[in-house]
């Protein structure tokens, strides 16, 4: 990879107008409760339980837009069902909030809600919108503010650690309610909590609310979504396609492309998988590629997916933590750690000598407790088994199959195992050099690198599109196109559903070119922002607009430069072709080449 039970009880009992001590907590009360009263009536009693009704009366001169009634029950008394209000509890303290349809109370009007209760007790310490239920004002104590949105860490099959920034209150915060999927699971004094007893492979949502010394609850925080590890991945339903993009660890440097950009561009919402590139392969083992980028770099609030800055003492920082935050935001998104690539593929020769030891090392690294929740599997980017890339490999035709077999045995069925593979469909080419058919049984899919067929490494040309979909008259080398590569994989028995078409979000180009059509001569590579002969799509779309198409892709001749690259239009054609071939989906290299609004990623997603 270059790089209701709705039960209304009858009969009435005497109305009890109960005074209160304290305030009710509202995020933004529409008005003080001194302009309203709340009264309780026990409507029935059957010994072990009773029926109750609260009536709120607006005694003021302007409408009330919302109401909250709070009270305490003695231990052993509780609400078992309610109607016309949302009733919750924390210990012996009960809170009722209006429904969407009965929050507004006009001057002089009343509104009621009812409930069935268990036990012998009666309510006390009644509070209505921050003041006494008898209409008197209780001065000097406001409800607490909302705590910060929780962050999740240490996610396992059955637990998650939550942390949040403290709420504020004029008289002090006493504790915090932790809510899982809207229900209180614990009340704690610290600004952290570890929730246990969860189900593997399950989505949860967590919020927090503060309580002050008067036991008033403040507004609920923002939510963080958590997906526990483990469980068996749900296979794609019929018609679902893989939409995978590569995120490069080094992109956070010169390119200033962070994981957050996947959110702001809209791309994260349009993909199914991310390959994080690259982990190193050295001494026959999987190894960290760039420790600073991977798990140490502190991202500022404006760079962070969560909008919260990293701190010096948090357990995990860097891209890994940002990917964790991304997965919390998009719980169905899967992330694989990709190892090798053009630069580090030389290490696979030693790995192939002892595949079991290699697989053990990879599993230990990918499943390191510090970031095990981040990754859903492993991708191998070996360029190329038993053939030449940056260096030449002589591990033998069986080496690739042996490595994937060992990885599958170690990672098991619940994790993804994939590989980036050559698109050399020529006679006697790289596809024929290794047992890709035998290895396919161990892989979830292959990323067929159907780009970089031609480029300015041939400095004098001929000019040719780097990612032709099909062959064409004058193509510099037969078999160097997507269709021939896919056909060859199919012919050796690799299922079409395990093949993904590759798209480059960049162009390759020459300079010193006078001919508009492909096949012209050149004097060398065209200048690029980061490397000669290569440029991002986001630059080329305006600096050198398309002048023609050939073999299902586009080219551009501007001045003396000649570039080839894919556009939303050519990508639409390639996706249509991929569907006609029954392919498993598409992948692309890599996110930072796209426009700020994810133009090419959108073309891939919408046309699959």
Secondary structure as a PSIPRED ss2 file (coil, helix, strand):
# PSIPRED VFORMAT (PSIPRED V4.0)

   1 X C   1.000  0.000  0.000
   2 X C   1.000  0.000  0.000
   3 X C   1.000  0.000  0.000
   4 X C   1.000  0.000  0.000
   5 X C   1.000  0.000  0.000
   6 X C   1.000  0.000  0.000
   7 X C   1.000  0.000  0.000
   8 X C   1.000  0.000  0.000
   9 X C   1.000  0.000  0.000
  10 X C   1.000  0.000  0.000
  11 X C   1.000  0.000  0.000
  12 X C   1.000  0.000  0.000
  13 X C   1.000  0.000  0.000
  14 X C   1.000  0.000  0.000
  15 X E   0.000  0.000  1.000
  16 X E   0.000  0.000  1.000
  17 X C   1.000  0.000  0.000
  18 X C   1.000  0.000  0.000
  19 X C   1.000  0.000  0.000
  20 X C   1.000  0.000  0.000
  21 X C   1.000  0.000  0.000
  22 X C   1.000  0.000  0.000
  23 X C   1.000  0.000  0.000
  24 X C   1.000  0.000  0.000
  25 X C   1.000  0.000  0.000
  26 X C   1.000  0.000  0.000
  27 X C   1.000  0.000  0.000
  28 X C   1.000  0.000  0.000
  29 X C   1.000  0.000  0.000
  30 X C   1.000  0.000  0.000
  31 X C   1.000  0.000  0.000
  32 X C   1.000  0.000  0.000
  33 X H   0.000  1.000  0.000
  34 X H   0.000  1.000  0.000
  35 X H   0.000  1.000  0.000
  36 X E   0.000  0.000  1.000
  37 X E   0.000  0.000  1.000
  38 X E   0.000  0.000  1.000
  39 X E   0.000  0.000  1.000
  40 X E   0.000  0.000  1.000
  41 X E   0.000  0.000  1.000
  42 X E   0.000  0.000  1.000
  43 X E   0.000  0.000  1.000
  44 X E   0.000  0.000  1.000
  45 X E   0.000  0.000  1.000
  46 X C   1.000  0.000  0.000
  47 X C   1.000  0.000  0.000
  48 X C   1.000  0.000  0.000
  49 X E   0.000  0.000  1.000
  50 X E   0.000  0.000  1.000
  51 X E   0.000  0.000  1.000
  52 X E   0.000  0.000  1.000
  53 X E   0.000  0.000  1.000
  54 X E   0.000  0.000  1.000
  55 X E   0.000  0.000  1.000
  56 X E   0.000  0.000  1.000
  57 X E   0.000  0.000  1.000
  58 X E   0.000  0.000  1.000
  59 X C   1.000  0.000  0.000
  60 X C   1.000  0.000  0.000
  61 X C   1.000  0.000  0.000
  62 X C   1.000  0.000  0.000
  63 X C   1.000  0.000  0.000
  64 X E   0.000  0.000  1.000
  65 X C   1.000  0.000  0.000
  66 X C   1.000  0.000  0.000
  67 X C   1.000  0.000  0.000
  68 X E   0.000  0.000  1.000
  69 X E   0.000  0.000  1.000
  70 X E   0.000  0.000  1.000
  71 X E   0.000  0.000  1.000
  72 X E   0.000  0.000  1.000
  73 X C   1.000  0.000  0.000
  74 X C   1.000  0.000  0.000
  75 X C   1.000  0.000  0.000
  76 X C   1.000  0.000  0.000
  77 X C   1.000  0.000  0.000
  78 X E   0.000  0.000  1.000
  79 X E   0.000  0.000  1.000
  80 X E   0.000  0.000  1.000
  81 X E   0.000  0.000  1.000
  82 X E   0.000  0.000  1.000
  83 X E   0.000  0.000  1.000
  84 X C   1.000  0.000  0.000
  85 X E   0.000  0.000  1.000
  86 X E   0.000  0.000  1.000
  87 X E   0.000  0.000  1.000
  88 X E   0.000  0.000  1.000
  89 X E   0.000  0.000  1.000
  90 X E   0.000  0.000  1.000
  91 X C   1.000  0.000  0.000
  92 X C   1.000  0.000  0.000
  93 X E   0.000  0.000  1.000
  94 X E   0.000  0.000  1.000
  95 X E   0.000  0.000  1.000
  96 X E   0.000  0.000  1.000
  97 X E   0.000  0.000  1.000
  98 X E   0.000  0.000  1.000
  99 X C   1.000  0.000  0.000
 100 X C   1.000  0.000  0.000
 101 X C   1.000  0.000  0.000
 102 X C   1.000  0.000  0.000
 103 X C   1.000  0.000  0.000
 104 X C   1.000  0.000  0.000
 105 X E   0.000  0.000  1.000
 106 X C   1.000  0.000  0.000
 107 X C   1.000  0.000  0.000
 108 X C   1.000  0.000  0.000
 109 X C   1.000  0.000  0.000
 110 X E   0.000  0.000  1.000
 111 X E   0.000  0.000  1.000
 112 X E   0.000  0.000  1.000
 113 X E   0.000  0.000  1.000
 114 X E   0.000  0.000  1.000
 115 X E   0.000  0.000  1.000
 116 X E   0.000  0.000  1.000
 117 X E   0.000  0.000  1.000
 118 X E   0.000  0.000  1.000
 119 X C   1.000  0.000  0.000
 120 X C   1.000  0.000  0.000
 121 X C   1.000  0.000  0.000
 122 X C   1.000  0.000  0.000
 123 X C   1.000  0.000  0.000
 124 X E   0.000  0.000  1.000
 125 X E   0.000  0.000  1.000
 126 X E   0.000  0.000  1.000
 127 X E   0.000  0.000  1.000
 128 X E   0.000  0.000  1.000
 129 X C   1.000  0.000  0.000
 130 X C   1.000  0.000  0.000
 131 X E   0.000  0.000  1.000
 132 X E   0.000  0.000  1.000
 133 X C   1.000  0.000  0.000
 134 X C   1.000  0.000  0.000
 135 X C   1.000  0.000  0.000
 136 X C   1.000  0.000  0.000
 137 X C   1.000  0.000  0.000
 138 X C   1.000  0.000  0.000
 139 X C   1.000  0.000  0.000
 140 X C   1.000  0.000  0.000
 141 X C   1.000  0.000  0.000
 142 X C   1.000  0.000  0.000
 143 X C   1.000  0.000  0.000
 144 X C   1.000  0.000  0.000
 145 X C   1.000  0.000  0.000
 146 X C   1.000  0.000  0.000
 147 X C   1.000  0.000  0.000
 148 X C   1.000  0.000  0.000
 149 X C   1.000  0.000  0.000
 150 X C   1.000  0.000  0.000
 151 X E   0.000  0.000  1.000
 152 X E   0.000  0.000  1.000
 153 X E   0.000  0.000  1.000
 154 X C   1.000  0.000  0.000
 155 X C   1.000  0.000  0.000
 156 X C   1.000  0.000  0.000
 157 X C   1.000  0.000  0.000
 158 X C   1.000  0.000  0.000
 159 X C   1.000  0.000  0.000
 160 X E   0.000  0.000  1.000
 161 X E   0.000  0.000  1.000
 162 X E   0.000  0.000  1.000
 163 X E   0.000  0.000  1.000
 164 X C   1.000  0.000  0.000
 165 X C   1.000  0.000  0.000
 166 X C   1.000  0.000  0.000
 167 X C   1.000  0.000  0.000
 168 X C   1.000  0.000  0.000
 169 X C   1.000  0.000  0.000
 170 X C   1.000  0.000  0.000
 171 X C   1.000  0.000  0.000
 172 X C   1.000  0.000  0.000
 173 X E   0.000  0.000  1.000
 174 X E   0.000  0.000  1.000
 175 X E   0.000  0.000  1.000
 176 X E   0.000  0.000  1.000
 177 X E   0.000  0.000  1.000
 178 X E   0.000  0.000  1.000
 179 X E   0.000  0.000  1.000
 180 X E   0.000  0.000  1.000
 181 X C   1.000  0.000  0.000
 182 X C   1.000  0.000  0.000
 183 X E   0.000  0.000  1.000
 184 X E   0.000  0.000  1.000
 185 X E   0.000  0.000  1.000
 186 X E   0.000  0.000  1.000
 187 X E   0.000  0.000  1.000
 188 X E   0.000  0.000  1.000
 189 X C   1.000  0.000  0.000
 190 X C   1.000  0.000  0.000
 191 X C   1.000  0.000  0.000
 192 X E   0.000  0.000  1.000
 193 X E   0.000  0.000  1.000
 194 X E   0.000  0.000  1.000
 195 X E   0.000  0.000  1.000
 196 X C   1.000  0.000  0.000
 197 X C   1.000  0.000  0.000
 198 X C   1.000  0.000  0.000
 199 X C   1.000  0.000  0.000
 200 X C   1.000  0.000  0.000
 201 X C   1.000  0.000  0.000
 202 X C   1.000  0.000  0.000
 203 X E   0.000  0.000  1.000
 204 X E   0.000  0.000  1.000
 205 X E   0.000  0.000  1.000
 206 X E   0.000  0.000  1.000
 207 X E   0.000  0.000  1.000
 208 X E   0.000  0.000  1.000
 209 X E   0.000  0.000  1.000
 210 X E   0.000  0.000  1.000
 211 X E   0.000  0.000  1.000
 212 X E   0.000  0.000  1.000
 213 X C   1.000  0.000  0.000
 214 X C   1.000  0.000  0.000
 215 X C   1.000  0.000  0.000
 216 X C   1.000  0.000  0.000
 217 X E   0.000  0.000  1.000
 218 X C   1.000  0.000  0.000
 219 X C   1.000  0.000  0.000
 220 X C   1.000  0.000  0.000
 221 X C   1.000  0.000  0.000
 222 X C   1.000  0.000  0.000
 223 X C   1.000  0.000  0.000
 224 X E   0.000  0.000  1.000
 225 X E   0.000  0.000  1.000
 226 X E   0.000  0.000  1.000
 227 X E   0.000  0.000  1.000
 228 X C   1.000  0.000  0.000
 229 X C   1.000  0.000  0.000
 230 X C   1.000  0.000  0.000
 231 X C   1.000  0.000  0.000
 232 X C   1.000  0.000  0.000
 233 X C   1.000  0.000  0.000
 234 X C   1.000  0.000  0.000
 235 X C   1.000  0.000  0.000
 236 X C   1.000  0.000  0.000
 237 X C   1.000  0.000  0.000
 238 X C   1.000  0.000  0.000
 239 X C   1.000  0.000  0.000
 240 X C   1.000  0.000  0.000
 241 X C   1.000  0.000  0.000
 242 X E   0.000  0.000  1.000
 243 X E   0.000  0.000  1.000
 244 X E   0.000  0.000  1.000
 245 X E   0.000  0.000  1.000
 246 X E   0.000  0.000  1.000
 247 X E   0.000  0.000  1.000
 248 X E   0.000  0.000  1.000
 249 X H   0.000  1.000  0.000
 250 X H   0.000  1.000  0.000
 251 X H   0.000  1.000  0.000
 252 X H   0.000  1.000  0.000
 253 X C   1.000  0.000  0.000
 254 X C   1.000  0.000  0.000
 255 X C   1.000  0.000  0.000
 256 X C   1.000  0.000  0.000
 257 X C   1.000  0.000  0.000
 258 X C   1.000  0.000  0.000
 259 X C   1.000  0.000  0.000
 260 X H   0.000  1.000  0.000
 261 X H   0.000  1.000  0.000
 262 X H   0.000  1.000  0.000
 263 X H   0.000  1.000  0.000
 264 X H   0.000  1.000  0.000
 265 X C   1.000  0.000  0.000
 266 X C   1.000  0.000  0.000
 267 X H   0.000  1.000  0.000
 268 X H   0.000  1.000  0.000
 269 X H   0.000  1.000  0.000
 270 X H   0.000  1.000  0.000
 271 X C   1.000  0.000  0.000
 272 X C   1.000  0.000  0.000
 273 X E   0.000  0.000  1.000
 274 X E   0.000  0.000  1.000
 275 X E   0.000  0.000  1.000
 276 X E   0.000  0.000  1.000
 277 X E   0.000  0.000  1.000
 278 X E   0.000  0.000  1.000
 279 X E   0.000  0.000  1.000
 280 X E   0.000  0.000  1.000
 281 X E   0.000  0.000  1.000
 282 X E   0.000  0.000  1.000
 283 X C   1.000  0.000  0.000
 284 X C   1.000  0.000  0.000
 285 X E   0.000  0.000  1.000
 286 X E   0.000  0.000  1.000
 287 X E   0.000  0.000  1.000
 288 X C   1.000  0.000  0.000
 289 X C   1.000  0.000  0.000
 290 X C   1.000  0.000  0.000
 291 X H   0.000  1.000  0.000
 292 X H   0.000  1.000  0.000
 293 X H   0.000  1.000  0.000
 294 X H   0.000  1.000  0.000
 295 X H   0.000  1.000  0.000
 296 X H   0.000  1.000  0.000
 297 X C   1.000  0.000  0.000
 298 X C   1.000  0.000  0.000
 299 X C   1.000  0.000  0.000
 300 X C   1.000  0.000  0.000
 301 X H   0.000  1.000  0.000
 302 X H   0.000  1.000  0.000
 303 X H   0.000  1.000  0.000
 304 X C   1.000  0.000  0.000
 305 X C   1.000  0.000  0.000
 306 X C   1.000  0.000  0.000
 307 X C   1.000  0.000  0.000
 308 X C   1.000  0.000  0.000
 309 X C   1.000  0.000  0.000
 310 X C   1.000  0.000  0.000
 311 X C   1.000  0.000  0.000
 312 X C   1.000  0.000  0.000
 313 X C   1.000  0.000  0.000
 314 X C   1.000  0.000  0.000
 315 X C   1.000  0.000  0.000
 316 X C   1.000  0.000  0.000
 317 X C   1.000  0.000  0.000
 318 X H   0.000  1.000  0.000
 319 X H   0.000  1.000  0.000
 320 X H   0.000  1.000  0.000
 321 X H   0.000  1.000  0.000
 322 X H   0.000  1.000  0.000
 323 X H   0.000  1.000  0.000
 324 X H   0.000  1.000  0.000
 325 X H   0.000  1.000  0.000
 326 X H   0.000  1.000  0.000
 327 X H   0.000  1.000  0.000
 328 X H   0.000  1.000  0.000
 329 X H   0.000  1.000  0.000
 330 X C   1.000  0.000  0.000
 331 X C   1.000  0.000  0.000
 332 X C   1.000  0.000  0.000
 333 X C   1.000  0.000  0.000
 334 X E   0.000  0.000  1.000
 335 X E   0.000  0.000  1.000
 336 X E   0.000  0.000  1.000
 337 X E   0.000  0.000  1.000
 338 X E   0.000  0.000  1.000
 339 X E   0.000  0.000  1.000
 340 X E   0.000  0.000  1.000
 341 X H   0.000  1.000  0.000
 342 X H   0.000  1.000  0.000
 343 X H   0.000  1.000  0.000
 344 X H   0.000  1.000  0.000
 345 X H   0.000  1.000  0.000
 346 X H   0.000  1.000  0.000
 347 X H   0.000  1.000  0.000
 348 X H   0.000  1.000  0.000
 349 X H   0.000  1.000  0.000
 350 X H   0.000  1.000  0.000
 351 X H   0.000  1.000  0.000
 352 X H   0.000  1.000  0.000
 353 X H   0.000  1.000  0.000
 354 X C   1.000  0.000  0.000
 355 X H   0.000  1.000  0.000
 356 X H   0.000  1.000  0.000
 357 X H   0.000  1.000  0.000
 358 X H   0.000  1.000  0.000
 359 X H   0.000  1.000  0.000
 360 X H   0.000  1.000  0.000
 361 X H   0.000  1.000  0.000
 362 X H   0.000  1.000  0.000
 363 X H   0.000  1.000  0.000
 364 X H   0.000  1.000  0.000
 365 X H   0.000  1.000  0.000
 366 X H   0.000  1.000  0.000
 367 X C   1.000  0.000  0.000
 368 X C   1.000  0.000  0.000
 369 X C   1.000  0.000  0.000
 370 X C   1.000  0.000  0.000
 371 X C   1.000  0.000  0.000
 372 X C   1.000  0.000  0.000
 373 X C   1.000  0.000  0.000
 374 X C   1.000  0.000  0.000
 375 X C   1.000  0.000  0.000
 376 X C   1.000  0.000  0.000
 377 X E   0.000  0.000  1.000
 378 X E   0.000  0.000  1.000
 379 X E   0.000  0.000  1.000
 380 X E   0.000  0.000  1.000
 381 X E   0.000  0.000  1.000
 382 X C   1.000  0.000  0.000
 383 X C   1.000  0.000  0.000
 384 X C   1.000  0.000  0.000
 385 X C   1.000  0.000  0.000
 386 X C   1.000  0.000  0.000
 387 X C   1.000  0.000  0.000
 388 X E   0.000  0.000  1.000
 389 X C   1.000  0.000  0.000
 390 X C   1.000  0.000  0.000
 391 X C   1.000  0.000  0.000
 392 X E   0.000  0.000  1.000
 393 X C   1.000  0.000  0.000
 394 X C   1.000  0.000  0.000
 395 X C   1.000  0.000  0.000
 396 X C   1.000  0.000  0.000
 397 X C   1.000  0.000  0.000
 398 X C   1.000  0.000  0.000
 399 X H   0.000  1.000  0.000
 400 X H   0.000  1.000  0.000
 401 X H   0.000  1.000  0.000
 402 X H   0.000  1.000  0.000
 403 X H   0.000  1.000  0.000
 404 X H   0.000  1.000  0.000
 405 X H   0.000  1.000  0.000
 406 X H   0.000  1.000  0.000
 407 X H   0.000  1.000  0.000
 408 X H   0.000  1.000  0.000
 409 X H   0.000  1.000  0.000
 410 X H   0.000  1.000  0.000
 411 X H   0.000  1.000  0.000
 412 X C   1.000  0.000  0.000
 413 X C   1.000  0.000  0.000
 414 X C   1.000  0.000  0.000
 415 X C   1.000  0.000  0.000
 416 X E   0.000  0.000  1.000
 417 X E   0.000  0.000  1.000
 418 X E   0.000  0.000  1.000
 419 X E   0.000  0.000  1.000
 420 X E   0.000  0.000  1.000
 421 X E   0.000  0.000  1.000
 422 X C   1.000  0.000  0.000
 423 X C   1.000  0.000  0.000
 424 X C   1.000  0.000  0.000
 425 X C   1.000  0.000  0.000
 426 X C   1.000  0.000  0.000
 427 X C   1.000  0.000  0.000
 428 X C   1.000  0.000  0.000
 429 X C   1.000  0.000  0.000
 430 X H   0.000  1.000  0.000
 431 X H   0.000  1.000  0.000
 432 X H   0.000  1.000  0.000
 433 X H   0.000  1.000  0.000
 434 X C   1.000  0.000  0.000
 435 X C   1.000  0.000  0.000
 436 X H   0.000  1.000  0.000
 437 X H   0.000  1.000  0.000
 438 X H   0.000  1.000  0.000
 439 X H   0.000  1.000  0.000
 440 X H   0.000  1.000  0.000
 441 X H   0.000  1.000  0.000
 442 X H   0.000  1.000  0.000
 443 X C   1.000  0.000  0.000
 444 X C   1.000  0.000  0.000
 445 X E   0.000  0.000  1.000
 446 X E   0.000  0.000  1.000
 447 X E   0.000  0.000  1.000
 448 X E   0.000  0.000  1.000
 449 X C   1.000  0.000  0.000
 450 X C   1.000  0.000  0.000
 451 X C   1.000  0.000  0.000
 452 X C   1.000  0.000  0.000
 453 X C   1.000  0.000  0.000
 454 X C   1.000  0.000  0.000
 455 X C   1.000  0.000  0.000
 456 X C   1.000  0.000  0.000
 457 X C   1.000  0.000  0.000
 458 X C   1.000  0.000  0.000
 459 X C   1.000  0.000  0.000
 460 X C   1.000  0.000  0.000
 461 X E   0.000  0.000  1.000
 462 X C   1.000  0.000  0.000
 463 X C   1.000  0.000  0.000
 464 X C   1.000  0.000  0.000
 465 X C   1.000  0.000  0.000
 466 X C   1.000  0.000  0.000
 467 X C   1.000  0.000  0.000
 468 X C   1.000  0.000  0.000
 469 X C   1.000  0.000  0.000
 470 X C   1.000  0.000  0.000
 471 X C   1.000  0.000  0.000
 472 X C   1.000  0.000  0.000
 473 X C   1.000  0.000  0.000
 474 X C   1.000  0.000  0.000
 475 X C   1.000  0.000  0.000
 476 X C   1.000  0.000  0.000
 477 X C   1.000  0.000  0.000
 478 X C   1.000  0.000  0.000
 479 X C   1.000  0.000  0.000
 480 X C   1.000  0.000  0.000
 481 X C   1.000  0.000  0.000
 482 X H   0.000  1.000  0.000
 483 X H   0.000  1.000  0.000
 484 X H   0.000  1.000  0.000
 485 X H   0.000  1.000  0.000
 486 X H   0.000  1.000  0.000
 487 X H   0.000  1.000  0.000
 488 X H   0.000  1.000  0.000
 489 X H   0.000  1.000  0.000
 490 X H   0.000  1.000  0.000
 491 X H   0.000  1.000  0.000
 492 X C   1.000  0.000  0.000
 493 X C   1.000  0.000  0.000
 494 X C   1.000  0.000  0.000
 495 X C   1.000  0.000  0.000
 496 X H   0.000  1.000  0.000
 497 X H   0.000  1.000  0.000
 498 X H   0.000  1.000  0.000
 499 X E   0.000  0.000  1.000
 500 X E   0.000  0.000  1.000
 501 X E   0.000  0.000  1.000
 502 X E   0.000  0.000  1.000
 503 X E   0.000  0.000  1.000
 504 X E   0.000  0.000  1.000
 505 X C   1.000  0.000  0.000
 506 X E   0.000  0.000  1.000
 507 X E   0.000  0.000  1.000
 508 X E   0.000  0.000  1.000
 509 X E   0.000  0.000  1.000
 510 X E   0.000  0.000  1.000
 511 X E   0.000  0.000  1.000
 512 X C   1.000  0.000  0.000
 513 X C   1.000  0.000  0.000
 514 X C   1.000  0.000  0.000
 515 X C   1.000  0.000  0.000
 516 X C   1.000  0.000  0.000
 517 X C   1.000  0.000  0.000
 518 X C   1.000  0.000  0.000
 519 X C   1.000  0.000  0.000
 520 X C   1.000  0.000  0.000
 521 X E   0.000  0.000  1.000
 522 X C   1.000  0.000  0.000
 523 X C   1.000  0.000  0.000
 524 X E   0.000  0.000  1.000
 525 X E   0.000  0.000  1.000
 526 X C   1.000  0.000  0.000
 527 X C   1.000  0.000  0.000
 528 X C   1.000  0.000  0.000
 529 X C   1.000  0.000  0.000
 530 X C   1.000  0.000  0.000
 531 X E   0.000  0.000  1.000
 532 X C   1.000  0.000  0.000
 533 X C   1.000  0.000  0.000
 534 X E   0.000  0.000  1.000
 535 X E   0.000  0.000  1.000
 536 X E   0.000  0.000  1.000
 537 X H   0.000  1.000  0.000
 538 X H   0.000  1.000  0.000
 539 X H   0.000  1.000  0.000
 540 X H   0.000  1.000  0.000
 541 X H   0.000  1.000  0.000
 542 X H   0.000  1.000  0.000
 543 X H   0.000  1.000  0.000
 544 X C   1.000  0.000  0.000
 545 X C   1.000  0.000  0.000
 546 X C   1.000  0.000  0.000
 547 X C   1.000  0.000  0.000
 548 X E   0.000  0.000  1.000
 549 X E   0.000  0.000  1.000
 550 X E   0.000  0.000  1.000
 551 X C   1.000  0.000  0.000
 552 X C   1.000  0.000  0.000
 553 X E   0.000  0.000  1.000
 554 X E   0.000  0.000  1.000
 555 X E   0.000  0.000  1.000
 556 X E   0.000  0.000  1.000
 557 X E   0.000  0.000  1.000
 558 X E   0.000  0.000  1.000
 559 X C   1.000  0.000  0.000
 560 X C   1.000  0.000  0.000
 561 X E   0.000  0.000  1.000
 562 X E   0.000  0.000  1.000
 563 X E   0.000  0.000  1.000
 564 X E   0.000  0.000  1.000
 565 X E   0.000  0.000  1.000
 566 X C   1.000  0.000  0.000
 567 X C   1.000  0.000  0.000
 568 X H   0.000  1.000  0.000
 569 X H   0.000  1.000  0.000
 570 X H   0.000  1.000  0.000
 571 X H   0.000  1.000  0.000
 572 X H   0.000  1.000  0.000
 573 X H   0.000  1.000  0.000
 574 X H   0.000  1.000  0.000
 575 X H   0.000  1.000  0.000
 576 X H   0.000  1.000  0.000
 577 X H   0.000  1.000  0.000
 578 X H   0.000  1.000  0.000
 579 X H   0.000  1.000  0.000
 580 X H   0.000  1.000  0.000
 581 X C   1.000  0.000  0.000
 582 X C   1.000  0.000  0.000
 583 X C   1.000  0.000  0.000
 584 X C   1.000  0.000  0.000
 585 X E   0.000  0.000  1.000
 586 X E   0.000  0.000  1.000
 587 X E   0.000  0.000  1.000
 588 X E   0.000  0.000  1.000
 589 X E   0.000  0.000  1.000
 590 X C   1.000  0.000  0.000
 591 X H   0.000  1.000  0.000
 592 X H   0.000  1.000  0.000
 593 X H   0.000  1.000  0.000
 594 X C   1.000  0.000  0.000
 595 X C   1.000  0.000  0.000
 596 X C   1.000  0.000  0.000
 597 X C   1.000  0.000  0.000
 598 X C   1.000  0.000  0.000
 599 X H   0.000  1.000  0.000
 600 X H   0.000  1.000  0.000
 601 X H   0.000  1.000  0.000
 602 X H   0.000  1.000  0.000
 603 X H   0.000  1.000  0.000
 604 X H   0.000  1.000  0.000
 605 X H   0.000  1.000  0.000
 606 X H   0.000  1.000  0.000
 607 X H   0.000  1.000  0.000
 608 X C   1.000  0.000  0.000
